[in-house]
Structures are given as structure tokens and as C-alpha cells.
């Protein structure tokens, strides 16, 4: 079964309810999909922006959690 990370990200689901392993797996999935995409097609601009937003959200949440762990 394929994880529904992209659907959850597309719905702007709050990331604070995600487990750390889900955040890491989702980030790896988005980076993998982005790396294998055909960039020369005109329709990919929207996908570029979407993947960039997903990556930023996931990285910010991971960074936030790491910072919180270091404060404890």
C-alpha cells in the first residue's frame, strides 16, 4: 500500500499530528518524485512550486521538532 503523504500534504493537513517517521518518509518521497520528474514539460512549473512548498513545510516541521528536543 502506498502512503497517502501527497494527499495529506495537498489538503494542507497540519503536520503537528504526524509521527516523525512519517515526516521523514514524506520528505524522502517528495524529494524522490521531484528528482525523477521531467523538467522540460511546460506543465511542470506548478508541480515544481507544489513540491517546493511540501519540502519547505516538511523541513520546517522537522527542524521545529529537533529544536524542541534540544530544549528539553
DRENKE-898308 format. One record per residue: residue number from 1; residue in one letter; chain; x, y, z of N, C-alpha, C, CB in turn. Coordinates in steps of 0.2 Angstrom, whole numbers, padded with zeros to 4 digits. Atoms other than C-alpha are relative to their C-alpha. Glycine has a CB too. Example, Ala and Ser with C-alpha at 12.3 -4.5 7.8 and 13.67 -1.06 7.14 Angstrom:
BEGIN
MARKOL / num / residu / chaine / n.X / n.Y / n.Z / ca.X / ca.Y / ca.Z / c.X / c.Y / c.Z / cb.X / cb.Y / cb.Z
MARKOL / 1 / A / A / 0004 / -0006 / 0000 / 0062 / -0022 / 0039 / 0004 / 0006 / 0000 / -0005 / 0000 / 0006;
MARKOL / 2 / S / A / -0004 / -0006 / -0001 / 0068 / -0005 / 0036 / -0004 / 0005 / 0003 / 0002 / 0002 / -0007;
This chain:
BEGIN
MARKOL / num / residu / chaine / n.X / n.Y / n.Z / ca.X / ca.Y / ca.Z / c.X / c.Y / c.Z / cb.X / cb.Y / cb.Z
MARKOL / 1 / X / A / 0004 / -0006 / 0000 / 0000 / 0000 / 0000 / 0004 / 0006 / 0000 / -0005 / 0000 / 0006;
MARKOL / 2 / X / A / -0004 / -0006 / 0001 / 0007 / 0017 / -0005 / -0003 / 0005 / 0005 / -0001 / 0003 / -0007;
MARKOL / 3 / X / A / 0002 / -0005 / -0005 / 0007 / 0030 / 0009 / -0004 / 0006 / -0003 / 0006 / 0003 / 0004;
MARKOL / 4 / X / A / 0004 / -0005 / 0002 / -0005 / 0044 / 0007 / 0003 / 0007 / 0001 / -0007 / 0000 / 0002;
MARKOL / 5 / X / A / -0004 / -0007 / -0002 / 0008 / 0058 / 0011 / -0002 / 0006 / -0005 / 0007 / -0001 / 0000;
MARKOL / 6 / X / A / 0001 / -0006 / 0005 / 0005 / 0068 / -0005 / -0008 / 0002 / 0001 / 0001 / -0002 / -0007;
MARKOL / 7 / X / A / 0007 / -0002 / -0001 / -0014 / 0068 / -0002 / -0001 / 0004 / 0006 / -0005 / -0006 / 0000;
MARKOL / 8 / X / A / 0001 / -0004 / -0007 / -0012 / 0074 / 0016 / 0004 / 0006 / -0001 / 0004 / -0004 / 0005;
MARKOL / 9 / X / A / -0003 / -0006 / 0001 / 0000 / 0087 / 0010 / -0004 / 0005 / -0004 / 0007 / -0001 / -0003;
MARKOL / 10 / X / A / 0004 / -0004 / 0004 / -0011 / 0093 / -0003 / -0006 / 0003 / 0003 / -0003 / -0004 / -0006;
MARKOL / 11 / X / A / 0005 / -0002 / -0004 / -0025 / 0095 / 0009 / 0002 / 0005 / 0006 / -0004 / -0006 / 0003;
MARKOL / 12 / X / A / -0003 / -0005 / -0005 / -0013 / 0106 / 0020 / -0002 / -0003 / 0007 / -0003 / 0007 / -0001;
MARKOL / 13 / X / A / 0001 / 0003 / -0006 / -0016 / 0094 / 0034 / 0006 / 0002 / 0005 / 0000 / -0008 / 0000;
MARKOL / 14 / X / A / -0005 / -0002 / -0005 / -0007 / 0100 / 0050 / 0005 / -0005 / 0001 / -0003 / 0002 / 0006;
MARKOL / 15 / X / A / -0006 / 0005 / -0001 / 0010 / 0092 / 0052 / 0001 / -0002 / 0007 / 0006 / 0003 / -0003;
MARKOL / 16 / X / A / -0002 / 0001 / -0007 / 0010 / 0093 / 0071 / -0003 / -0007 / 0002 / -0003 / 0005 / 0004;
MARKOL / 17 / X / A / 0002 / 0006 / -0002 / 0000 / 0077 / 0071 / 0003 / -0006 / -0003 / -0008 / 0000 / -0002;
MARKOL / 18 / X / A / -0004 / 0005 / 0004 / 0012 / 0067 / 0060 / 0005 / -0003 / 0005 / 0003 / 0003 / -0006;
MARKOL / 19 / X / A / -0006 / 0003 / -0004 / 0024 / 0055 / 0068 / 0007 / 0002 / -0004 / -0001 / -0008 / 0000;
MARKOL / 20 / X / A / -0006 / -0002 / 0003 / 0042 / 0059 / 0065 / 0002 / -0005 / -0006 / 0006 / -0001 / 0005;
MARKOL / 21 / X / A / -0002 / 0005 / 0005 / 0045 / 0043 / 0054 / -0005 / 0002 / -0006 / -0001 / -0007 / 0002;
MARKOL / 22 / X / A / 0004 / -0002 / 0006 / 0030 / 0049 / 0043 / 0003 / 0007 / -0003 / -0007 / 0002 / 0002;
MARKOL / 23 / X / A / -0003 / -0006 / 0003 / 0038 / 0066 / 0041 / 0006 / -0001 / -0004 / 0002 / 0005 / 0005;
MARKOL / 24 / X / A / -0006 / 0002 / 0003 / 0055 / 0059 / 0036 / -0002 / -0004 / -0007 / 0004 / -0004 / 0004;
MARKOL / 25 / X / A / 0002 / 0004 / 0006 / 0046 / 0046 / 0024 / -0003 / 0005 / -0005 / -0004 / -0005 / 0002;
MARKOL / 26 / X / A / 0003 / -0004 / 0005 / 0036 / 0060 / 0016 / 0005 / 0005 / -0003 / -0006 / 0004 / 0004;
MARKOL / 27 / X / A / -0005 / -0004 / 0003 / 0051 / 0071 / 0013 / 0004 / -0004 / -0005 / 0004 / 0003 / 0006;
MARKOL / 28 / X / A / -0003 / 0004 / 0005 / 0060 / 0057 / 0005 / -0004 / -0001 / -0006 / 0002 / -0007 / 0004;
MARKOL / 29 / X / A / 0005 / 0002 / 0006 / 0045 / 0053 / -0006 / 0000 / 0006 / -0004 / -0007 / -0002 / 0002;
MARKOL / 30 / X / A / 0001 / -0006 / 0004 / 0043 / 0071 / -0012 / 0007 / 0002 / -0003 / -0002 / 0006 / 0005;
MARKOL / 31 / X / A / -0007 / -0001 / 0003 / 0062 / 0073 / -0015 / 0001 / -0005 / -0005 / 0006 / 0000 / 0005;
MARKOL / 32 / X / A / -0001 / 0006 / 0006 / 0062 / 0056 / -0025 / -0004 / 0002 / -0006 / -0002 / -0006 / 0003;
MARKOL / 33 / X / A / 0004 / -0001 / 0005 / 0047 / 0061 / -0035 / 0003 / 0006 / -0004 / -0007 / 0002 / 0002;
MARKOL / 34 / X / A / -0003 / -0006 / 0004 / 0055 / 0078 / -0039 / 0006 / -0001 / -0004 / 0001 / 0006 / 0006;
MARKOL / 35 / X / A / -0006 / 0001 / 0004 / 0071 / 0071 / -0044 / -0001 / -0004 / -0006 / 0005 / -0004 / 0005;
MARKOL / 36 / X / A / 0002 / 0004 / 0006 / 0063 / 0059 / -0056 / -0004 / 0003 / -0005 / -0002 / -0007 / 0002;
MARKOL / 37 / X / A / 0005 / -0003 / 0004 / 0051 / 0071 / -0064 / 0004 / 0003 / -0006 / -0003 / 0006 / 0004;
MARKOL / 38 / X / A / -0002 / -0003 / 0006 / 0053 / 0078 / -0082 / -0001 / 0007 / 0001 / -0004 / -0003 / -0006;
MARKOL / 39 / X / A / 0000 / -0007 / -0001 / 0058 / 0096 / -0080 / -0002 / 0004 / -0006 / 0006 / 0002 / 0003;
MARKOL / 40 / X / A / 0001 / -0004 / 0006 / 0056 / 0101 / -0098 / -0007 / 0001 / -0003 / 0004 / -0003 / -0006;
MARKOL / 41 / X / A / 0007 / -0001 / 0002 / 0037 / 0100 / -0099 / -0003 / 0006 / 0003 / -0004 / -0006 / 0002;
MARKOL / 42 / X / A / 0003 / -0006 / -0002 / 0028 / 0116 / -0098 / -0005 / 0000 / 0006 / -0004 / 0004 / -0005;
MARKOL / 43 / X / A / 0005 / 0001 / -0006 / 0015 / 0109 / -0085 / 0004 / -0001 / 0006 / -0004 / -0006 / -0002;
MARKOL / 44 / X / A / -0003 / 0002 / -0006 / 0029 / 0105 / -0073 / 0001 / 0006 / 0005 / 0007 / -0003 / -0001;
MARKOL / 45 / X / A / -0001 / -0006 / -0004 / 0030 / 0123 / -0066 / -0004 / 0000 / 0006 / -0001 / 0007 / -0004;
MARKOL / 46 / X / A / 0005 / 0001 / -0006 / 0015 / 0120 / -0055 / 0002 / -0005 / 0005 / -0007 / -0001 / -0002;
MARKOL / 47 / X / A / -0002 / 0005 / -0004 / 0022 / 0104 / -0049 / 0007 / 0002 / 0004 / 0002 / -0006 / -0004;
MARKOL / 48 / X / A / -0006 / -0002 / -0004 / 0039 / 0112 / -0045 / -0002 / 0004 / 0006 / 0004 / 0005 / -0005;
MARKOL / 49 / X / A / 0002 / -0004 / -0006 / 0030 / 0125 / -0034 / -0003 / -0004 / 0005 / -0005 / 0005 / -0003;
MARKOL / 50 / X / A / 0003 / 0004 / -0005 / 0020 / 0112 / -0026 / 0005 / -0004 / 0004 / -0005 / -0005 / -0003;
MARKOL / 51 / X / A / -0006 / 0005 / -0003 / 0035 / 0100 / -0022 / 0004 / 0005 / 0005 / 0004 / -0003 / -0005;
MARKOL / 52 / X / A / -0004 / -0004 / -0004 / 0045 / 0115 / -0016 / -0004 / 0002 / 0007 / 0001 / 0007 / -0004;
MARKOL / 53 / X / A / 0004 / -0002 / -0006 / 0030 / 0120 / -0004 / 0000 / -0006 / 0005 / -0007 / 0002 / -0002;
MARKOL / 54 / X / A / 0000 / 0006 / -0005 / 0029 / 0102 / 0003 / 0007 / -0001 / 0003 / -0002 / -0006 / -0005;
MARKOL / 55 / X / A / -0007 / 0001 / -0003 / 0048 / 0101 / 0005 / 0001 / 0005 / 0006 / 0005 / 0001 / -0005;
MARKOL / 56 / X / A / -0001 / -0006 / -0005 / 0048 / 0118 / 0015 / -0004 / -0002 / 0006 / -0002 / 0006 / -0003;
MARKOL / 57 / X / A / 0005 / 0001 / -0006 / 0033 / 0113 / 0026 / 0003 / -0006 / 0004 / -0007 / -0002 / -0002;
MARKOL / 58 / X / A / -0003 / 0006 / -0003 / 0041 / 0096 / 0030 / 0006 / 0001 / 0004 / 0001 / -0006 / -0005;
MARKOL / 59 / X / A / -0006 / -0002 / -0003 / 0058 / 0103 / 0033 / -0001 / 0004 / 0006 / 0005 / 0003 / -0005;
MARKOL / 60 / X / A / 0002 / -0005 / -0005 / 0051 / 0117 / 0044 / -0002 / -0004 / 0006 / -0005 / 0005 / -0002;
MARKOL / 61 / X / A / 0002 / 0004 / -0006 / 0042 / 0104 / 0055 / 0005 / -0004 / 0003 / -0006 / -0004 / -0003;
MARKOL / 62 / X / A / -0005 / 0004 / -0002 / 0056 / 0093 / 0056 / 0005 / 0004 / 0004 / 0004 / -0004 / -0005;
MARKOL / 63 / X / A / -0005 / -0004 / -0003 / 0068 / 0107 / 0061 / -0003 / 0003 / 0007 / 0001 / 0006 / -0004;
MARKOL / 64 / X / A / 0003 / -0002 / -0006 / 0055 / 0113 / 0074 / 0000 / -0005 / 0005 / -0007 / 0002 / -0002;
MARKOL / 65 / X / A / 0000 / 0006 / -0005 / 0054 / 0096 / 0082 / 0007 / -0001 / 0003 / -0003 / -0006 / -0003;
MARKOL / 66 / X / A / -0007 / 0000 / -0003 / 0073 / 0095 / 0083 / 0002 / 0005 / 0005 / 0005 / 0000 / -0006;
MARKOL / 67 / X / A / -0001 / -0006 / -0005 / 0074 / 0112 / 0091 / -0003 / -0002 / 0006 / -0002 / 0006 / -0003;
MARKOL / 68 / X / A / 0003 / 0001 / -0006 / 0061 / 0107 / 0103 / 0003 / -0006 / 0004 / -0008 / -0002 / -0001;
MARKOL / 69 / X / A / -0003 / 0005 / -0004 / 0070 / 0091 / 0108 / 0007 / 0002 / 0003 / 0002 / -0006 / -0005;
MARKOL / 70 / X / A / -0006 / -0002 / -0002 / 0086 / 0100 / 0110 / -0001 / 0005 / 0006 / 0004 / 0004 / -0005;
MARKOL / 71 / X / A / 0002 / -0004 / -0006 / 0077 / 0112 / 0123 / -0001 / -0004 / 0006 / -0005 / 0005 / -0002;
MARKOL / 72 / X / A / 0002 / 0004 / -0006 / 0072 / 0098 / 0134 / 0006 / -0003 / 0004 / -0004 / -0007 / -0002;
